[in-house]
Amino acid sequence: MRAEFWLDRWEQGDTPWQLDRVNPLLQQHLPSLGIEPGARIFLPLCGATLDLGWLRSQGFDVVGVDLAEASLQAVADAEGLERQAAAHVDGLQCFAGENLTLWCGDYFALTPKQLGRVDAIWDRAALVALPPEMRREYARHMLDLTPARPPLLCWTLEYEQARMDGPPFSVSADELKQLWGREYRLETLLARDVLGRSPAFEKAGLTALQERLALLSRWGCPPTTS
């Protein structure tokens, strides 16, 4: 999948994945990450999500990365961030303010040094935005970026891929285990059919559409009780 696909969507304002509110699943299940204010949360392929500002308002140190400058400029304007003087660092631009840093550029070009410490990860729609071969690269790069293996809260959809082209792509629980199972234990926090709330999927002839929220925790960490 080419970068131009996403840049064109942002240019045209065709961003149906962009919620007009803070993600309620994040608000409900944030405690499952087991972190306290002051912890650093990473949002990969974050777009202009309102989750960034909300997490910041809750006292967390937040860092995001996205390819589309328009999306991050919108967040920067809303949150009072400034473009850093070193406009391009290894091909990435940076917007920053107190407890919020946004990297603009290719996720795969982001380095551990740029990202810094990560205490938790919130993947709301990053993994499902990528086709299978890129999902494997995404997962490998995430492991490279986060050697401490912080907990990862991951939202996915699962459906009959042959009936409909992504994005969003179908990602099963089994695939999550294949991608991260050597490093992480998977715990399903939510699994429900949402076909009735998804006209585009119904129009494609799907008979089921499962929304899943999974918590991936480093092996050895106790399961959540939330």
N, CA, C and O of each residue as an XYZ file, in Angstrom:
904
protein
N       0.846     -1.191      0.000
C       0.000      0.000      0.000
C       0.882      1.241      0.000
O       1.758      1.388      0.852
N       0.650      2.123     -0.948
C       1.503      3.286     -1.123
C       1.099      4.424     -0.192
O      -0.065      4.565      0.182
N       2.096      5.232      0.172
C       1.836      6.368      1.062
C       0.832      7.328      0.448
O       0.050      7.955      1.163
N       0.851      7.447     -0.882
C      -0.039      8.393     -1.551
C      -1.505      8.090     -1.283
O      -2.335      8.999     -1.279
N      -1.832      6.817     -1.060
C      -3.222      6.453     -0.777
C      -3.733      7.220      0.434
O      -4.816      7.803      0.400
N      -2.936      7.214      1.513
C      -3.360      7.874      2.745
C      -3.273      9.384      2.631
O      -4.145     10.095      3.130
N      -2.236      9.879      1.984
C      -2.097     11.326      1.835
C      -3.241     11.894      1.006
O      -3.748     12.975      1.305
N      -3.648     11.176     -0.030
C      -4.780     11.622     -0.850
C      -6.073     11.625     -0.043
O      -6.896     12.528     -0.190
N      -6.253     10.628      0.798
C      -7.475     10.574      1.616
C      -7.556     11.777      2.548
O      -8.616     12.383      2.701
N      -6.427     12.118      3.170
C      -6.411     13.293      4.045
C      -6.622     14.566      3.244
O      -7.331     15.466      3.694
N      -6.026     14.657      2.074
C      -6.169     15.844      1.231
C      -7.631     16.049      0.830
O      -8.110     17.180      0.755
N      -8.332     14.942      0.572
C      -9.726     14.999      0.148
C     -10.703     15.055      1.319
O     -11.908     15.209      1.120
N     -10.185     14.931      2.534
C     -11.060     14.913      3.702
C     -11.861     13.631      3.815
O     -12.881     13.593      4.503
N     -11.407     12.582      3.146
C     -12.103     11.289      3.149
C     -11.491     10.410      4.234
O     -10.691      9.518      3.950
N     -11.879     10.674      5.484
C     -11.260      9.994      6.633
C     -12.338      9.423      7.559
O     -12.481      9.879      8.694
N     -13.096      8.432      7.086
C     -14.183      7.890      7.907
C     -13.713      7.206      9.183
O     -14.508      6.990     10.098
N     -12.436      6.863      9.253
C     -11.899      6.236     10.466
C     -11.686      7.252     11.589
O     -11.456      6.875     12.738
N     -11.763      8.518     11.258
C     -11.484      9.578     12.217
C     -12.725      9.835     13.075
O     -13.716     10.371     12.579
N     -12.683      9.462     14.346
C     -13.822      9.665     15.234
C     -13.942     11.133     15.613
O     -12.944     11.848     15.694
N     -15.187     11.578     15.846
C     -15.416     12.960     16.261
C     -15.473     13.095     17.779
O     -15.962     14.092     18.309
N     -14.974     12.092     18.456
C     -14.968     12.089     19.922
C     -13.798     11.225     20.385
O     -13.201     10.492     19.597
N     -13.485     11.322     21.657
C     -12.478     10.425     22.226
C     -13.016      9.001     22.153
O     -14.202      8.770     22.391
N     -12.167      8.068     21.830
C     -12.611      6.681     21.686
C     -13.125      6.148     23.020
O     -12.369      6.078     23.990
N     -14.411      5.768     23.080
C     -14.969      5.296     24.351
C     -14.331      4.008     24.857
O     -14.301      3.769     26.064
N     -13.822      3.176     23.954
C     -13.158      1.952     24.400
C     -11.846      2.272     25.105
O     -11.470      1.595     26.062
N     -11.153      3.301     24.636
C      -9.942      3.739     25.324
C     -10.287      4.252     26.714
O      -9.616      3.913     27.689
N     -11.325      5.062     26.806
C     -11.716      5.608     28.105
C     -12.102      4.496     29.077
O     -11.772      4.553     30.262
N     -12.797      3.494     28.569
C     -13.265      2.407     29.430
C     -12.141      1.467     29.851
O     -12.105      1.003     30.990
N     -11.225      1.191     28.928
C     -10.236      0.139     29.175
C      -8.821      0.650     29.433
O      -7.892     -0.149     29.555
N      -8.644      1.950     29.517
C      -7.323      2.487     29.833
C      -6.733      1.877     31.104
O      -5.535      1.597     31.134
N      -7.538      1.660     32.167
C      -6.959      1.069     33.382
C      -6.308     -0.297     33.158
O      -5.430     -0.696     33.923
N      -6.731     -1.017     32.111
C      -6.158     -2.347     31.867
C      -4.673     -2.274     31.523
O      -3.962     -3.271     31.642
N      -4.197     -1.098     31.095
C      -2.777     -0.947     30.776
C      -1.915     -0.889     32.028
O      -0.700     -1.075     31.956
N      -2.537     -0.631     33.177
C      -1.800     -0.647     34.440
C      -0.790      0.467     34.582
O       0.258      0.279     35.201
N      -1.089      1.630     34.015
C      -0.151      2.752     34.075
C      -0.764      3.909     34.849
O      -1.982      4.007     34.992
N       0.104      4.780     35.344
C      -0.313      5.942     36.118
C       0.033      7.218     35.349
O       0.872      7.191     34.449
N      -0.621      8.350     35.705
C      -0.243      9.622     35.091
C       1.265      9.841     35.164
O       1.908      9.538     36.170
N       1.803     10.366     34.092
C       3.254     10.514     33.970
C       3.862      9.456     33.075
O       4.968      9.633     32.563
N       3.144      8.347     32.880
C       3.617      7.303     31.970
C       3.553      7.808     30.532
O       2.793      8.722     30.214
N       4.358      7.202     29.677
C       4.448      7.637     28.279
C       3.711      6.645     27.382
O       4.015      5.452     27.382
N       2.742      7.146     26.621
C       1.904      6.317     25.765
C       2.192      6.633     24.300
O       2.245      7.797     23.903
N       2.375      5.598     23.517
C       2.670      5.720     22.086
C       1.434      5.369     21.274
O       0.817      4.326     21.491
N       1.069      6.252     20.325
C      -0.046      6.021     19.413
C       0.490      5.967     17.986
O       0.707      7.017     17.380
N       0.709      4.778     17.434
C       1.209      4.662     16.065
C       0.116      4.965     15.051
O      -1.054      4.659     15.281
N       0.499      5.570     13.928
C      -0.440      5.921     12.853
C      -1.652      6.638     13.445
O      -2.797      6.249     13.216
N      -1.376      7.682     14.201
C      -2.389      8.292     15.070
C      -3.366      9.196     14.353
O      -4.455      9.442     14.872
N      -3.016      9.710     13.164
C      -3.892     10.659     12.504
C      -4.128     11.876     13.380
O      -3.222     12.348     14.067
N      -5.362     12.380     13.348
C      -5.722     13.544     14.161
C      -6.620     13.135     15.319
O      -7.461     13.917     15.763
N      -6.446     11.918     15.807
C      -7.339     11.411     16.839
C      -7.407     12.319     18.062
O      -6.396     12.854     18.517
N      -8.618     12.479     18.580
C      -8.814     13.257     19.801
C      -8.261     12.528     21.021
O      -8.157     13.110     22.101
N      -7.909     11.264     20.853
C      -7.322     10.500     21.960
C      -6.010     11.123     22.426
O      -5.662     11.038     23.604
N      -5.286     11.744     21.507
C      -3.997     12.355     21.858
C      -4.170     13.425     22.928
O      -3.506     13.398     23.964
N      -5.072     14.369     22.661
C      -5.298     15.448     23.614
C      -5.928     14.970     24.901
O      -5.633     15.490     25.977
N      -6.808     13.968     24.790
C      -7.464     13.463     25.996
C      -6.458     12.781     26.915
O      -6.463     13.010     28.124
N      -5.608     11.956     26.354
C      -4.589     11.289     27.172
C      -3.668     12.315     27.821
O      -3.281     12.168     28.980
N      -3.326     13.336     27.078
C      -2.505     14.415     27.636
C      -3.222     15.072     28.808
O      -2.603     15.362     29.832
N      -4.525     15.310     28.664
C      -5.290     15.961     29.729
C      -5.403     15.090     30.971
O      -5.662     15.590     32.065
N      -5.209     13.781     30.800
C      -5.263     12.856     31.932
C      -3.919     12.748     32.649
O      -3.777     11.984     33.604
N      -2.942     13.512     32.186
C      -1.646     13.543     32.861
C      -0.585     12.646     32.271
O       0.481     12.475     32.861
N      -0.864     12.060     31.098
C       0.116     11.178     30.471
C       1.014     11.961     29.515
O       0.635     13.013     29.000
N       2.194     11.430     29.295
C       3.120     11.943     28.290
C       2.833     11.157     27.013
O       2.966      9.933     27.000
N       2.444     11.841     25.949
C       1.894     11.179     24.767
C       2.793     11.425     23.561
O       3.290     12.533     23.356
N       2.993     10.379     22.769
C       3.769     10.524     21.535
C       3.050      9.779     20.416
O       2.608      8.644     20.594
N       2.940     10.432     19.265
C       2.280      9.823     18.121
C       3.126      9.954     16.873
O       4.044     10.772     16.813
N       2.811      9.142     15.877
C       3.478      9.247     14.580
C       2.439      9.023     13.497
O       1.574      8.157     13.619
N       2.532      9.813     12.434
C       1.627      9.640     11.302
C       2.279     10.198     10.050
O       3.139     11.076     10.115
N       1.856      9.675      8.914
C       2.423     10.070      7.633
C       1.883     11.411      7.151
O       2.594     12.168      6.492
N       0.622     11.706      7.480
C      -0.064     12.867      6.918
C       0.180     14.121      7.748
O      -0.265     14.214      8.892
N       0.883     15.075      7.169
C       1.164     16.313      7.893
C      -0.116     17.060      8.231
O      -0.205     17.687      9.286
N      -1.113     17.001      7.345
C      -2.367     17.710      7.599
C      -3.024     17.240      8.887
O      -3.589     18.043      9.631
N      -2.950     15.945      9.151
C      -3.574     15.410     10.362
C      -2.856     15.902     11.609
O      -3.496     16.289     12.587
N      -1.534     15.886     11.576
C      -0.770     16.295     12.751
C      -0.789     17.808     12.938
O      -0.729     18.292     14.068
N      -0.872     18.559     11.842
C      -0.982     20.012     11.961
C      -2.282     20.383     12.657
O      -2.322     21.335     13.436
N      -3.352     19.629     12.377
C      -4.630     19.879     13.044
C      -4.508     19.664     14.547
O      -5.036     20.449     15.335
N      -3.817     18.605     14.944
C      -3.602     18.349     16.368
C      -2.710     19.429     16.968
O      -2.975     19.924     18.064
N      -1.656     19.790     16.252
C      -0.733     20.814     16.741
C      -1.455     22.134     16.979
O      -1.210     22.810     17.978
N      -2.341     22.498     16.062
C      -3.101     23.740     16.217
C      -4.032     23.661     17.420
O      -4.142     24.616     18.190
N      -4.700     22.524     17.580
C      -5.656     22.372     18.681
C      -4.974     22.302     20.036
O      -5.523     22.765     21.036
N      -3.776     21.724     20.074
C      -3.093     21.483     21.343
C      -1.964     22.473     21.628
O      -1.284     22.364     22.649
N      -1.766     23.432     20.734
C      -0.737     24.439     20.965
C       0.679     23.921     20.848
O       1.562     24.351     21.590
N       0.907     23.001     19.925
C       2.248     22.455     19.724
C       3.028     23.318     18.743
O       2.442     24.014     17.914
N       4.333     23.268     18.839
C       5.196     24.029     17.948
C       6.037     23.085     17.098
O       6.521     22.055     17.568
N       6.194     23.466     15.841
C       7.094     22.717     14.966
C       8.523     22.955     15.439
O       8.932     24.096     15.653
N       9.268     21.886     15.601
C      10.618     22.012     16.131
C      11.575     22.598     15.091
O      11.415     22.378     13.890
N      12.565     23.343     15.570
C      13.489     24.049     14.681
C      14.200     23.096     13.732
O      14.384     23.406     12.555
N      14.595     21.946     14.241
C      15.199     20.929     13.370
C      14.057     20.276     12.601
O      13.549     19.224     12.989
N      13.663     20.919     11.502
C      12.423     20.552     10.812
C      12.412     19.107     10.325
O      11.363     18.463     10.302
N      13.563     18.604      9.942
C      13.614     17.240      9.430
C      14.707     16.472     10.157
O      15.880     16.837     10.090
N      14.325     15.424     10.842
C      15.274     14.559     11.527
C      15.118     13.163     10.933
O      14.131     12.473     11.190
N      16.098     12.762     10.142
C      16.020     11.459      9.465
C      14.724     11.320      8.682
O      14.104     10.257      8.666
N      14.320     12.418      8.028
C      13.130     12.368      7.195
C      11.832     12.605      7.928
O      10.777     12.617      7.293
N      11.857     12.795      9.231
C      10.647     13.040     10.008
C      10.647     14.463     10.553
O      11.686     14.987     10.955
N       9.470     15.080     10.561
C       9.287     16.367     11.205
C       8.715     16.138     12.597
O       8.140     15.086     12.879
N       8.878     17.127     13.457
C       8.424     16.968     14.835
C       7.649     18.194     15.293
O       8.098     19.328     15.128
N       6.468     17.945     15.875
C       5.698     18.956     16.586
C       5.750     18.579     18.060
O       5.621     17.404     18.404
N       5.934     19.550     18.922
C       6.052     19.194     20.337
C       5.541     20.309     21.238
O       5.573     21.490     20.893
N       5.076     19.890     22.392
C       4.659     20.774     23.466
C       4.762     19.985     24.752
O       5.264     18.861     24.754
N       4.297     20.555     25.838
C       4.379     19.853     27.115
C       3.573     18.559     27.069
O       2.363     18.579     26.844
N       4.249     17.445     27.281
C       3.631     16.119     27.368
C       2.944     15.649     26.087
O       2.079     14.774     26.138
N       3.312     16.211     24.950
C       2.765     15.726     23.678
C       3.777     15.965     22.557
O       4.166     17.101     22.285
N       4.191     14.880     21.916
C       5.146     14.937     20.814
C       4.570     14.178     19.625
O       4.091     13.054     19.768
N       4.622     14.802     18.452
C       4.111     14.178     17.238
C       5.207     14.129     16.186
O       5.814     15.148     15.856
N       5.451     12.939     15.667
C       6.410     12.754     14.586
C       5.647     12.603     13.281
O       4.747     11.769     13.171
N       6.008     13.410     12.298
C       5.356     13.372     10.990
C       6.291     12.704      9.994
O       7.375     13.208      9.700
N       5.853     11.562      9.482
C       6.669     10.824      8.528
C       6.333      9.346      8.574
O       5.321      8.939      9.144
N       7.177      8.569      7.979
C       6.972      7.128      7.860
C       7.214      6.444      9.208
O       8.290      6.565      9.793
N       6.211      5.735      9.685
C       6.349      4.959     10.924
C       7.579      4.061     10.878
O       8.271      3.900     11.883
N       7.852      3.479      9.722
C       8.963      2.536      9.600
C      10.321      3.231      9.642
O      11.352      2.573      9.777
N      10.324      4.563      9.527
C      11.573      5.322      9.632
C      11.817      5.827     11.046
O      12.908      6.308     11.350
N      10.819      5.725     11.912
C      10.966      6.171     13.297
C      11.963      5.272     14.022
O      11.935      4.052     13.867
N      12.841      5.881     14.812
C      13.876      5.124     15.514
C      13.586      5.063     17.014
O      12.858      5.908     17.537
N      14.147      4.077     17.706
C      13.984      4.023     19.165
C      14.480      5.291     19.849
O      13.900      5.721     20.846
N      15.539      5.892     19.330
C      16.067      7.118     19.930
C      15.066      8.251     19.823
O      14.871      9.001     20.780
N      14.428      8.384     18.661
C      13.424      9.429     18.491
C      12.214      9.175     19.383
O      11.695     10.094     20.016
N      11.778      7.941     19.425
C      10.581      7.609     20.193
C      10.813      7.727     21.687
O       9.952      8.225     22.412
N      11.953      7.280     22.151
C      12.234      7.335     23.578
C      11.506      6.250     24.355
O      11.036      5.264     23.789
N      11.425      6.456     25.668
C      10.788      5.476     26.545
C       9.303      5.340     26.198
O       8.626      6.330     25.919
N       8.816      4.120     26.221
C       7.395      3.861     26.006
C       6.899      2.955     27.124
O       7.452      1.880     27.353
N       5.848      3.396     27.819
C       5.280      2.613     28.916
C       4.016      1.868     28.512
O       3.604      0.928     29.192
N       3.395      2.286     27.404
C       2.181      1.630     26.923
C       1.941      2.052     25.482
O       2.435      3.086     25.033
N       1.175      1.237     24.762
C       0.865      1.499     23.354
C      -0.641      1.400     23.158
O      -1.283      0.483     23.670
N      -1.202      2.354     22.411
C      -2.621      2.316     22.048
C      -2.710      2.285     20.522
O      -2.430      3.277     19.850
N      -3.105      1.126     19.990
C      -3.288      0.939     18.550
C      -4.782      0.872     18.284
O      -5.408     -0.179     18.420
N      -5.345      2.023     17.899
C      -6.782      2.059     17.683
C      -7.160      1.606     16.277
O      -8.170      0.923     16.105
N      -6.376      1.970     15.277
C      -6.712      1.564     13.915
C      -5.475      1.498     13.032
O      -5.568      1.656     11.815
N      -4.328      1.268     13.636
C      -3.086      1.201     12.860
C      -2.941     -0.153     12.175
O      -2.735     -0.222     10.963
N      -3.047     -1.212     12.941
C      -2.832     -2.546     12.382
C      -3.841     -2.848     11.283
O      -3.474     -3.405     10.248
N      -5.099     -2.494     11.487
C      -6.142     -2.799     10.499
C      -6.027     -1.929      9.250
O      -6.695     -2.195      8.251
N      -5.191     -0.897      9.294
C      -4.997     -0.042      8.124
C      -4.030     -0.651      7.121
O      -3.887     -0.143      6.009
N      -3.366     -1.736      7.506
C      -2.276     -2.280      6.698
C      -2.621     -3.648      6.116
O      -3.273     -4.452      6.782
N      -2.193     -3.923      4.879
C      -2.366     -5.258      4.302
C      -1.448     -6.257      5.002
O      -0.549     -5.851      5.740
N      -1.658     -7.555      4.784
C      -0.955     -8.586      5.565
C       0.556     -8.453      5.615
O       1.143     -8.548      6.693
N       1.208     -8.232      4.466
C       2.665     -8.180      4.474
C       3.176     -6.976      5.270
O       4.226     -7.054      5.907
N       2.444     -5.877      5.235
C       2.855     -4.697      5.997
C       2.561     -4.866      7.483
O       3.245     -4.279      8.322
N       1.551     -5.663      7.812
C       1.264     -5.916      9.230
C       2.430     -6.647      9.888
O       2.778     -6.366     11.035
N       3.024     -7.572      9.166
C       4.183     -8.278      9.717
C       5.348     -7.313      9.937
O       6.029     -7.380     10.960
N       5.574     -6.424      8.982
C       6.640     -5.427      9.129
C       6.328     -4.473     10.280
O       7.214     -4.097     11.047
N       5.066     -4.091     10.388
C       4.629     -3.188     11.458
C       4.920     -3.797     12.826
O       5.454     -3.129     13.711
N       4.564     -5.066     12.990
C       4.771     -5.732     14.279
C       6.260     -5.868     14.597
O       6.678     -5.650     15.735
N       7.051     -6.224     13.599
C       8.499     -6.350     13.828
C       9.107     -5.010     14.223
O       9.953     -4.940     15.115
N       8.670     -3.951     13.552
C       9.230     -2.634     13.864
C       8.787     -2.179     15.250
O       9.549     -1.524     15.961
N       7.565     -2.522     15.635
C       7.102     -2.164     16.977
C       7.985     -2.823     18.041
O       8.315     -2.200     19.049
N       8.358     -4.061     17.816
C       9.249     -4.742     18.755
C      10.618     -4.073     18.790
O      11.237     -3.971     19.849
N      11.088     -3.619     17.634
C      12.374     -2.914     17.595
C      12.302     -1.588     18.350
O      13.260     -1.184     19.008
N      11.152     -0.916     18.247
C      10.987      0.393     18.879
C      10.808      0.303     20.388
O      11.129      1.248     21.109
N      10.300     -0.822     20.865
C       9.913     -0.922     22.280
C      10.537     -2.151     22.931
O       9.826     -3.114     23.219
N      11.836     -2.143     23.168
C      12.514     -3.318     23.735
C      12.037     -3.687     25.129
O      12.225     -4.826     25.556
N      11.419     -2.748     25.854
C      10.920     -3.056     27.197
C       9.616     -3.840     27.159
O       9.128     -4.288     28.197
N       9.048     -4.009     25.963
C       7.801     -4.753     25.778
C       6.666     -4.193     26.654
O       6.123     -4.908     27.497
N       6.312     -2.922     26.453
C       5.214     -2.334     27.215
C       3.879     -2.942     26.801
O       3.769     -3.490     25.704
N       2.859     -2.855     27.662
C       1.543     -3.383     27.305
C       0.973     -2.650     26.098
O       1.200     -1.455     25.908
N       0.231     -3.394     25.289
C      -0.305     -2.869     24.036
C      -1.802     -3.126     23.994
O      -2.242     -4.273     24.072
N      -2.580     -2.070     23.872
C      -4.028     -2.164     23.725
C      -4.335     -2.033     22.242
O      -4.027     -1.008     21.634
N      -4.937     -3.058     21.657
C      -5.070     -3.133     20.201
C      -6.516     -3.382     19.784
O      -7.136     -4.358     20.207
N      -7.044     -2.491     18.952
C      -8.410     -2.598     18.425
C      -8.360     -3.182     17.024
O      -7.570     -2.730     16.195
N      -9.190     -4.179     16.748
C      -9.216     -4.790     15.421
C     -10.644     -5.090     14.995
O     -11.577     -5.056     15.797
N     -10.785     -5.384     13.714
C     -12.022     -5.895     13.143
C     -11.719     -7.232     12.481
O     -10.630     -7.442     11.946
N     -12.694     -8.131     12.524
C     -12.543     -9.414     11.833
C     -13.796     -9.678     11.010
O     -14.920     -9.592     11.506
N     -13.571    -10.004      9.729
C     -14.684    -10.286      8.822
C     -14.156    -11.140      7.674
O     -12.960    -11.423      7.606
N     -15.044    -11.550      6.774
C     -14.644    -12.382      5.642
C     -13.957    -11.501      4.598
O     -14.623    -10.824      3.815
N     -12.634    -11.514      4.592
C     -11.870    -10.588      3.758
C     -12.173    -10.746      2.272
O     -12.099     -9.770      1.526
N     -12.511    -11.949      1.830
C     -12.760    -12.183      0.408
C     -13.965    -11.408     -0.108
O     -14.087    -11.177     -1.311
N     -14.846    -11.010      0.785
C     -16.059    -10.299      0.377
C     -15.864     -8.789      0.285
O     -16.711     -8.088     -0.269
N     -14.765     -8.286      0.821
C     -14.590     -6.839      0.876
C     -13.110     -6.504      0.949
O     -12.346     -7.145      1.670
N     -12.721     -5.491      0.191
C     -11.340     -5.030      0.242
C     -11.148     -4.085      1.421
O     -12.047     -3.318      1.766
N      -9.971     -4.148      2.035
C      -9.625     -3.160      3.045
C      -8.976     -1.961      2.384
O      -8.803     -1.937      1.165
N      -8.618     -0.975      3.173
C      -8.774     -0.895      4.631
C     -10.176     -0.449      5.034
O     -10.892      0.151      4.232
N     -10.573     -0.741      6.280
C      -9.821     -1.508      7.269
C      -9.787     -2.986      6.891
O     -10.760     -3.531      6.369
N      -8.663     -3.616      7.161
C      -8.480     -5.022      6.850
C      -8.914     -5.887      8.031
O      -8.949     -5.442      9.178
N      -9.238     -7.125      7.713
C      -9.613     -8.089      8.746
C      -8.363     -8.621      9.447
O      -7.400     -9.038      8.803
N      -8.399     -8.596     10.774
C      -7.298     -9.127     11.584
C      -7.897    -10.013     12.671
O      -8.696     -9.544     13.481
N      -7.528    -11.261     12.694
C      -8.076    -12.213     13.661
C      -7.227    -12.269     14.923
O      -6.094    -11.787     14.954
N      -7.798    -12.866     15.961
C      -7.036    -13.081     17.192
C      -5.851    -14.004     16.930
O      -4.781    -13.828     17.513
N      -6.040    -14.980     16.057
C      -4.934    -15.881     15.721
C      -3.782    -15.117     15.074
O      -2.614    -15.410     15.330
N      -4.114    -14.143     14.237
C      -3.041    -13.367     13.615
C      -2.302    -12.529     14.653
O      -1.079    -12.402     14.587
N      -3.027    -11.958     15.606
C      -2.359    -11.210     16.675
C      -1.348    -12.099     17.397
O      -0.247    -11.660     17.729
N      -1.731    -13.346     17.635
C      -0.818    -14.277     18.300
C       0.387    -14.591     17.416
O       1.510    -14.709     17.906
N       0.148    -14.725     16.109
C       1.255    -14.990     15.193
C       2.229    -13.817     15.153
O       3.443    -14.010     15.076
N       1.691    -12.607     15.206
C       2.532    -11.414     15.114
C       3.335    -11.172     16.384
O       4.509    -10.805     16.325
N       2.689    -11.383     17.544
C       3.310    -10.958     18.795
C       3.378    -12.049     19.867
O       3.847    -11.798     20.977
N       2.913    -13.255     19.542
C       2.774    -14.284     20.561
C       4.056    -14.714     21.249
O       4.011    -15.190     22.384
N       5.194    -14.561     20.596
C       6.452    -14.949     21.244
C       6.821    -13.995     22.371
O       7.502    -14.376     23.323
N       6.368    -12.758     22.257
C       6.730    -11.733     23.229
C       5.588    -11.384     24.179
O       5.818    -10.937     25.303
N       4.358    -11.592     23.718
C       3.196    -11.120     24.463
C       2.146    -12.213     24.664
O       1.967    -13.100     23.830
N       1.467    -12.114     25.797
C       0.260    -12.905     26.041
C      -0.936    -12.073     25.610
O      -0.996    -10.880     25.909
N      -1.888    -12.680     24.912
C      -3.065    -11.967     24.423
C      -4.264    -12.241     25.311
O      -4.570    -13.390     25.629
N      -4.933    -11.180     25.703
C      -6.159    -11.265     26.498
C      -7.245    -10.457     25.789
O      -7.063     -9.266     25.539
N      -8.357    -11.084     25.466
C      -9.455    -10.386     24.803
C     -10.306     -9.665     25.841
O     -10.901    -10.292     26.718
N     -10.357     -8.344     25.731
C     -11.156     -7.538     26.655
C     -12.574     -7.342     26.152
O     -13.502     -7.158     26.940
N     -12.739     -7.383     24.823
C     -14.051     -7.155     24.220
C     -14.105     -7.862     22.882
O     -13.152     -7.797     22.105
N     -15.207     -8.535     22.607
C     -15.449     -9.127     21.293
C     -16.954     -9.090     21.059
O     -17.720     -9.695     21.809
N     -17.374     -8.380     20.016
C     -18.806     -8.241     19.762
C     -19.048     -8.016     18.277
O     -18.194     -7.488     17.565
N     -20.232     -8.429     17.820
C     -20.595     -8.219     16.428
C     -21.167     -6.812     16.263
O     -22.077     -6.411     16.989
N     -20.622     -6.068     15.298
C     -21.046     -4.679     15.087
C     -21.538     -4.465     13.657
O     -21.544     -3.335     13.169
N     -21.945     -5.530     12.987
C     -22.383     -5.406     11.599
C     -23.561     -4.446     11.472
O     -23.640     -3.680     10.511
N     -24.471     -4.485     12.435
C     -25.648     -3.626     12.377
C     -25.340     -2.147     12.449
O     -26.183     -1.318     12.106
N     -24.142     -1.807     12.891
C     -23.737     -0.398     12.983
C     -22.778     -0.010     11.866
O     -22.148      1.047     11.919
N     -22.668     -0.872     10.850
C     -21.649     -0.665      9.818
C     -22.250     -0.871      8.427
O     -22.072     -1.933      7.829
N     -22.966      0.145      7.903
C     -23.663      0.000      6.620
C     -22.765     -0.413      5.460
O     -23.183     -1.205      4.617
N     -21.552      0.102      5.399
C     -20.666     -0.232      4.279
C     -20.338     -1.720      4.256
O     -20.218     -2.316      3.186
N     -20.193     -2.315      5.429
C     -19.895     -3.745      5.504
C     -21.135     -4.566      5.155
O     -21.029     -5.605      4.504
N     -22.297     -4.108      5.584
C     -23.538     -4.797      5.219
C     -23.747     -4.757      3.709
O     -24.139     -5.752      3.100
N     -23.480     -3.597      3.110
C     -23.653     -3.438      1.666
C     -22.743     -4.379      0.895
O     -23.083     -4.811     -0.207
N     -21.587     -4.699      1.468
C     -20.642     -5.610      0.810
C     -21.088     -7.064      0.897
O     -20.451     -7.943      0.317
N     -22.171     -7.324      1.612
C     -22.692     -8.678      1.708
C     -22.161     -9.488      2.864
O     -22.352    -10.703      2.914
N     -21.495     -8.829      3.796
C     -20.978     -9.547      4.958
C     -22.114     -9.981      5.869
O     -23.143     -9.312      5.967
N     -21.915    -11.099      6.525
C     -22.911    -11.598      7.474
C     -22.447    -11.479      8.914
O     -23.212    -11.747      9.841
N     -21.197    -11.080      9.107
C     -20.662    -10.907     10.462
C     -19.499     -9.922     10.406
O     -18.739     -9.881      9.438
N     -19.384     -9.139     11.462
C     -18.282     -8.181     11.595
C     -17.960     -8.077     13.079
O     -18.705     -7.465     13.843
N     -16.859     -8.672     13.477
C     -16.507     -8.692     14.893
C     -15.502     -7.596     15.231
O     -14.433     -7.485     14.630
N     -15.887     -6.803     16.208
C     -14.984     -5.813     16.780
C     -14.310     -6.451     17.986
O     -14.963     -7.083     18.817
N     -12.988     -6.275     18.071
C     -12.257     -6.884     19.180
C     -11.297     -5.863     19.786
O     -10.658     -5.087     19.076
N     -11.214     -5.884     21.105
C     -10.197     -5.112     21.809
C      -9.351     -6.100     22.583
O      -9.853     -6.836     23.433
N      -8.064     -6.111     22.280
C      -7.153     -7.069     22.909
C      -6.086     -6.336     23.703
O      -5.615     -5.269     23.309
N      -5.721     -6.923     24.816
C      -4.597     -6.436     25.605
C      -3.452     -7.417     25.440
O      -3.593     -8.606     25.729
N      -2.329     -6.920     24.977
C      -1.130     -7.745     24.850
C      -0.167     -7.349     25.953
O       0.274     -6.202     26.030
N       0.154     -8.312     26.805
C       1.027     -8.069     27.954
C       2.256     -8.961     27.867
O       2.174    -10.115     27.448
N       3.378     -8.419     28.263
C       4.625     -9.182     28.249
C       4.452    -10.466     29.054
O       3.854    -10.454     30.130
N       4.970    -11.557     28.540
C       4.897    -12.819     29.272
C       5.496    -12.638     30.667
O       6.573    -12.062     30.826
N       4.785    -13.137     31.665
C       5.227    -12.983     33.043
C       4.422    -11.960     33.805
O       4.426    -11.950     35.036
N       3.711    -11.077     33.063
C       2.840    -10.100     33.725
C       1.497    -10.765     34.022
O       1.010    -11.542     33.201
N       0.888    -10.481     35.172
C      -0.397    -11.094     35.500
C      -1.504    -10.561     34.614
O      -1.438     -9.412     34.179
N      -2.539    -11.381     34.327
C      -3.679    -10.905     33.542
C      -4.365     -9.742     34.240
O      -4.319     -9.624     35.465
N      -5.009     -8.876     33.440
C      -5.732     -7.752     34.012
C      -6.996     -8.234     34.707
O      -7.544     -9.283     34.369
N      -7.444     -7.466     35.666
C      -8.703     -7.789     36.348
C      -9.788     -6.816     35.961
O     -10.893     -6.879     36.500
N      -9.491     -5.885     35.008
C     -10.489     -4.890     34.605
C     -11.494     -5.514     33.658
O     -12.417     -4.838     33.204
